[in-house]
Amino acid sequence: MKWNNKRQQGMSGITQLFLILLIGLFIYVVVKLAPYYYENFLVKVSLNNYSDNYKLGMVRDHELRKRLMDQFRIDGIESVNVQDIAVKQNGNNKVLLIQYEVSEPMFANIEAVMRFSNSVEMSRP
């Protein structure tokens, strides 16, 4: 029996190709989905800023939604509709709840669905 004195030099070509494809798929998914997570971050920031500057007794629910949608338009947030915004009563406080869903086609008939839910409790001054 003859022993091969060569030492192993690393990954084979097929393994390298598979690794490159896997890394490429990961980058593709991040590039496709990251804008929606950034948009959700902007929704959270707008919601928190709005609740800090809000005078609860002076604004009705429909006016709340309208002002928030105006802020979303300014911030470039397109995924949230007026129907996604709910105002609920919690004792003397109001809870502003935003729940929305975004779907992004990935490839072929595969689609990524992201559901976001943000809420903030607003107390009376």
C-alpha positions as CSV (number, residue, x, y, z in Angstrom):
1,M,0.0,0.0,0.0
2,K,1.4,3.4,-1.0
3,W,0.7,6.4,1.2
4,N,0.1,9.8,-0.4
5,N,2.5,12.3,1.2
6,K,0.5,15.4,0.1
7,R,-1.3,17.2,2.8
8,Q,-4.8,18.5,2.5
9,Q,-4.8,22.1,1.1
10,G,-8.3,23.4,1.9
11,M,-11.8,23.3,0.5
12,S,-12.7,21.7,-2.7
13,G,-14.0,23.7,-5.6
14,I,-17.6,22.5,-5.1
15,T,-17.4,23.4,-1.4
16,Q,-16.1,26.9,-2.3
17,L,-18.9,27.4,-4.9
18,F,-21.5,26.3,-2.3
19,L,-20.1,28.7,0.3
20,I,-20.1,31.6,-2.2
21,L,-23.7,30.8,-3.2
22,L,-24.8,30.7,0.5
23,I,-23.1,34.0,1.2
24,G,-24.7,35.5,-1.9
25,L,-28.1,34.3,-0.8
26,F,-27.7,35.8,2.6
27,I,-26.6,39.2,1.2
28,Y,-29.6,39.1,-1.3
29,V,-32.1,38.5,1.6
30,V,-30.5,41.3,3.7
31,V,-30.7,43.7,0.8
32,K,-34.3,42.9,0.1
33,L,-35.6,43.0,3.7
34,A,-33.4,45.6,5.4
35,P,-35.4,48.6,4.0
36,Y,-38.6,47.4,5.7
37,Y,-36.9,47.0,9.0
38,Y,-35.5,50.5,8.7
39,E,-38.9,51.8,7.8
40,N,-40.3,50.1,11.0
41,F,-37.6,51.8,13.0
42,L,-38.8,55.2,11.5
43,V,-42.3,54.2,12.5
44,K,-41.2,53.6,16.1
45,V,-39.3,56.9,16.2
46,S,-42.2,58.9,14.8
47,L,-44.6,57.2,17.2
48,N,-42.5,58.0,20.2
49,N,-41.9,61.6,19.1
50,Y,-45.5,62.1,18.4
51,S,-46.6,60.7,21.8
52,D,-44.1,63.0,23.5
53,N,-45.4,66.1,21.8
54,Y,-49.1,65.2,22.0
55,K,-51.8,67.0,24.0
56,L,-54.3,64.2,24.6
57,G,-57.4,66.2,25.5
58,M,-57.2,68.4,22.4
59,V,-57.2,65.9,19.6
60,R,-59.8,63.4,18.4
61,D,-58.9,59.9,17.2
62,H,-59.4,60.7,13.5
63,E,-57.2,63.8,13.8
64,L,-54.6,61.7,15.6
65,R,-54.5,59.3,12.6
66,K,-54.4,62.2,10.1
67,R,-51.5,63.9,11.8
68,L,-49.6,60.7,12.2
69,M,-50.1,59.8,8.5
70,D,-48.8,63.3,7.6
71,Q,-45.7,62.7,9.7
72,F,-45.2,59.3,7.9
73,R,-45.5,61.0,4.5
74,I,-42.8,63.5,5.6
75,D,-40.6,60.7,6.8
76,G,-41.1,58.7,3.6
77,I,-42.9,55.8,5.3
78,E,-45.1,54.1,2.7
79,S,-46.0,50.7,4.2
80,V,-48.5,52.1,6.8
81,N,-52.1,52.9,5.9
82,V,-54.7,54.8,7.9
83,Q,-56.5,51.4,8.5
84,D,-53.3,50.1,10.3
85,I,-53.6,52.7,13.0
86,A,-55.8,52.1,16.0
87,V,-56.5,54.2,19.0
88,K,-57.7,52.4,22.1
89,Q,-58.7,53.6,25.5
90,N,-56.8,52.3,28.5
91,G,-58.3,53.9,31.6
92,N,-57.5,57.6,31.5
93,N,-54.8,57.0,28.9
94,K,-54.9,56.2,25.2
95,V,-52.9,53.6,23.4
96,L,-51.8,54.3,19.9
97,L,-51.3,50.9,18.1
98,I,-49.9,50.4,14.6
99,Q,-50.0,47.0,13.1
100,Y,-49.1,46.4,9.5
101,E,-47.8,43.7,7.2
102,V,-45.4,43.9,4.3
103,S,-44.7,41.2,1.7
104,E,-41.7,41.3,-0.5
105,P,-41.3,38.9,-3.5
106,M,-37.9,37.1,-3.2
107,F,-37.6,34.9,-6.3
108,A,-39.9,32.6,-8.3
109,N,-43.0,32.0,-6.1
110,I,-41.3,32.6,-2.8
111,E,-42.3,35.7,-0.8
112,A,-41.1,37.1,2.5
113,V,-43.9,38.3,4.8
114,M,-43.0,40.7,7.7
115,R,-45.5,41.7,10.4
116,F,-44.8,44.7,12.5
117,S,-46.6,45.9,15.6
118,N,-45.8,49.1,17.5
119,S,-47.6,50.8,20.3
120,V,-47.2,53.6,22.7
121,E,-49.3,54.7,25.7
122,M,-50.2,58.3,25.9
123,S,-51.2,59.9,29.2
124,R,-53.1,63.0,29.8
125,P,-51.0,66.1,30.6
